[in-house]
Amino acid sequence: MNKNTLYLFSKVAAVMMSFYMVSCGSKSQSPGVEYMPDMYRTPALEPYSGNTNYADSMEARKPAEGSIARGYLPYGIPNSTEGYEMAGTLLKNPLPPNEDVLADGKVIYTKYCVHCHGVEGAGDGPTVTAGGHPPPPAYNSASLKNLPEGKMFHTITYGKNLMGAHSSQLNAEERWTVIRYVQTLQNPDGDASTESVSDSTATEGDSMSDETAMNN
């Protein structure tokens, strides 16, 4: 082995030994020496602490204007008289009126609706009979018996008259579920639903409206 080869070998050995020594430590889970660790472990700031990167020095930031949360689509029909009529025309319940849906709808109705509307939907819940609250119209009354399910969804979402909005308590699927049960109270002697579930004859616009409502 000539002198140059021996010199090169000693250099390589020294470098390898250096790497070996710095990579060893008393903690088995320790990665040893890290190269620029801040590139992959960003220092975290405490919530609501100061942050000089922003003009207002606030660490907590509001969502960007127009941003939409992951997995959420806004309900695009406005809270107005025109929007109420539009919902009645465009929105169709995507859930079938089967036993499982009706059973789930009854549970939701018992939790959120029975205190005003009553067990049978006659507008005689405990807030009316015991609390003196003005009674809502019965579901099988002339004014509500044939109310379109889209208008019901709109009302549950935004509220109407003395009824408050329930969109913060019930997601879109839960709203459609309880509507299926309410339809049995609208027509206690008839079918579970006065309106058929969307089928292959539905227009593309109706399908898009259903999808938007379901994701609200």
C-alpha positions as CSV (number, residue, x, y, z in Angstrom):
1,M,0.0,0.0,0.0
2,N,1.6,3.2,-1.1
3,K,1.8,6.4,0.9
4,N,-1.0,8.3,-0.8
5,T,-3.4,5.3,-0.5
6,L,-2.6,5.0,3.2
7,Y,-3.2,8.7,3.7
8,L,-6.5,8.6,2.0
9,F,-7.6,5.5,3.9
10,S,-6.7,7.2,7.2
11,K,-8.7,10.2,6.3
12,V,-11.8,8.2,5.5
13,A,-11.4,6.2,8.6
14,A,-11.2,9.3,10.7
15,V,-14.3,10.8,9.1
16,M,-16.3,7.5,9.7
17,M,-15.1,7.4,13.3
18,S,-16.2,11.0,13.8
19,F,-19.7,10.2,12.5
20,Y,-19.9,7.1,14.7
21,M,-18.9,9.0,17.8
22,V,-21.3,11.9,17.4
23,S,-24.2,9.5,16.5
24,C,-23.8,7.6,19.8
25,G,-25.6,8.7,22.9
26,S,-26.9,7.5,26.3
27,K,-30.5,7.7,25.0
28,S,-31.5,4.9,22.6
29,Q,-34.2,7.0,21.0
30,S,-32.0,10.1,20.5
31,P,-31.1,10.8,16.8
32,G,-27.7,12.1,17.9
33,V,-26.5,15.2,16.1
34,E,-29.2,16.8,13.9
35,Y,-28.5,18.9,10.9
36,M,-30.7,22.1,10.8
37,P,-33.5,20.6,13.0
38,D,-35.6,23.8,12.6
39,M,-36.1,22.9,9.0
40,Y,-38.4,20.0,10.0
41,R,-39.4,20.9,13.6
42,T,-40.8,24.5,13.5
43,P,-40.8,26.1,16.9
44,A,-44.4,26.4,18.2
45,L,-45.8,29.7,19.5
46,E,-48.2,29.8,22.4
47,P,-51.8,30.5,21.5
48,Y,-52.8,34.2,21.8
49,S,-49.2,35.1,22.4
50,G,-47.4,37.9,20.5
51,N,-46.2,37.3,17.0
52,T,-44.1,39.9,15.3
53,N,-44.8,38.5,11.9
54,Y,-48.2,40.2,11.8
55,A,-49.1,43.9,12.1
56,D,-51.5,43.3,15.0
57,S,-48.9,41.0,16.8
58,M,-51.6,38.3,17.4
59,E,-50.6,34.7,17.1
60,A,-54.3,33.4,16.7
61,R,-55.5,34.2,13.2
62,K,-58.9,34.4,11.6
63,P,-59.6,32.2,8.6
64,A,-58.9,33.8,5.3
65,E,-61.9,35.6,3.8
66,G,-63.9,33.2,1.6
67,S,-62.3,30.1,3.0
68,I,-64.4,27.0,3.6
69,A,-63.7,24.4,6.3
70,R,-62.6,21.0,5.1
71,G,-65.6,18.7,4.6
72,Y,-68.1,21.5,4.6
73,L,-70.1,23.1,1.9
74,P,-72.2,26.2,2.7
75,Y,-76.0,26.3,2.4
76,G,-76.3,28.6,-0.6
77,I,-80.0,29.5,-0.4
78,P,-80.5,32.9,1.3
79,N,-82.5,33.5,4.4
80,S,-85.3,35.4,2.8
81,T,-88.8,35.0,1.5
82,E,-87.5,34.3,-1.9
83,G,-85.0,31.8,-0.5
84,Y,-87.8,30.0,1.4
85,E,-89.8,29.6,-1.8
86,M,-86.7,28.5,-3.7
87,A,-85.9,25.9,-1.1
88,G,-89.4,24.4,-1.5
89,T,-88.9,24.1,-5.2
90,L,-85.3,22.9,-5.4
91,L,-84.5,20.8,-2.3
92,K,-85.6,17.1,-2.1
93,N,-84.9,14.8,0.8
94,P,-82.1,12.4,-0.2
95,L,-82.9,10.0,2.6
96,P,-85.4,7.1,2.0
97,P,-88.4,6.9,4.4
98,N,-87.4,3.5,5.7
99,E,-87.7,2.2,9.2
100,D,-84.1,3.0,10.2
101,V,-84.4,6.6,9.0
102,L,-87.8,7.1,10.7
103,A,-86.5,5.6,14.0
104,D,-83.5,7.9,14.0
105,G,-85.8,10.8,13.1
106,K,-88.0,10.1,16.0
107,V,-85.0,10.2,18.4
108,I,-84.0,13.6,17.0
109,Y,-87.6,14.9,17.2
110,T,-87.9,13.8,20.8
111,K,-84.7,15.7,21.7
112,Y,-85.1,18.9,19.8
113,C,-88.8,19.3,18.7
114,V,-91.2,17.7,21.1
115,H,-91.0,20.4,23.8
116,C,-92.8,22.8,21.4
117,H,-94.5,20.7,18.8
118,G,-95.7,17.9,21.1
119,V,-95.4,14.1,20.8
120,E,-97.9,13.9,17.9
121,G,-97.0,17.2,16.3
122,A,-100.2,18.9,17.5
123,G,-98.4,22.0,18.8
124,D,-99.0,21.0,22.4
125,G,-95.6,20.5,23.8
126,P,-94.7,21.3,27.5
127,T,-93.5,24.8,26.6
128,V,-97.0,25.5,25.4
129,T,-99.1,23.6,28.0
130,A,-97.0,24.4,31.0
131,G,-94.9,27.3,30.0
132,G,-97.5,29.5,28.2
133,H,-95.5,29.6,24.9
134,P,-97.6,30.5,21.9
135,P,-98.5,27.2,20.2
136,P,-97.0,26.4,16.8
137,P,-99.5,25.1,14.2
138,A,-100.1,21.4,14.1
139,Y,-98.2,19.4,11.5
140,N,-101.5,18.0,10.1
141,S,-103.1,21.4,9.9
142,A,-104.1,23.0,6.6
143,S,-101.0,25.3,6.7
144,L,-98.5,22.5,7.3
145,K,-100.0,19.3,6.1
146,N,-98.6,19.7,2.6
147,L,-95.6,21.8,3.4
148,P,-92.7,20.9,1.0
149,E,-89.7,19.2,2.6
150,G,-87.4,21.8,1.1
151,K,-89.2,24.5,3.1
152,M,-88.9,22.4,6.2
153,F,-85.2,22.1,5.7
154,H,-84.9,25.8,5.1
155,T,-86.9,26.6,8.3
156,I,-84.8,24.2,10.5
157,T,-81.6,25.8,9.1
158,Y,-82.5,29.4,9.5
159,G,-85.6,29.4,11.8
160,K,-88.9,31.0,11.1
161,N,-91.2,33.2,13.1
162,L,-90.9,32.1,16.8
163,M,-88.8,29.0,15.9
164,G,-85.1,29.5,16.2
165,A,-82.4,28.2,13.8
166,H,-81.2,24.7,14.5
167,S,-78.3,24.4,12.1
168,S,-75.9,24.6,15.0
169,Q,-77.5,21.7,16.7
170,L,-78.4,19.5,13.7
171,N,-76.2,18.8,10.7
172,A,-77.7,18.5,7.3
173,E,-78.2,14.8,7.4
174,E,-79.9,15.0,10.8
175,R,-82.2,17.8,9.5
176,W,-83.3,15.5,6.6
177,T,-83.7,12.6,9.0
178,V,-86.0,14.4,11.4
179,I,-88.0,15.8,8.4
180,R,-88.8,12.2,7.4
181,Y,-90.3,11.6,10.8
182,V,-92.2,14.9,10.8
183,Q,-93.8,13.8,7.5
184,T,-95.4,10.9,9.3
185,L,-96.9,13.5,11.7
186,Q,-98.1,15.6,8.8
187,N,-100.0,12.5,7.4
188,P,-100.6,10.2,10.3
189,D,-103.0,8.1,8.2
190,G,-101.0,8.1,5.0
191,D,-97.5,7.4,3.7
192,A,-94.3,8.3,5.5
193,S,-93.6,11.0,3.0
194,T,-95.7,13.2,0.8
195,E,-92.9,13.7,-1.6
196,S,-91.0,10.9,-3.4
197,V,-87.3,10.5,-3.0
198,S,-85.2,11.9,-5.9
199,D,-84.9,9.3,-8.6
200,S,-83.3,9.0,-12.1
201,T,-85.8,11.6,-13.5
202,A,-84.5,14.3,-11.2
203,T,-82.8,17.2,-13.0
204,E,-79.1,17.9,-12.7
205,G,-80.0,21.1,-10.9
206,D,-82.0,19.3,-8.3
207,S,-79.1,16.8,-7.7
208,M,-76.7,19.6,-7.2
209,S,-79.0,21.3,-4.7
210,D,-79.4,18.1,-2.8
211,E,-75.6,17.7,-2.6
212,T,-75.2,21.3,-1.4
213,A,-77.9,20.9,1.3
214,M,-76.5,17.6,2.5
215,N,-73.1,19.1,3.1
216,N,-74.2,22.1,5.0
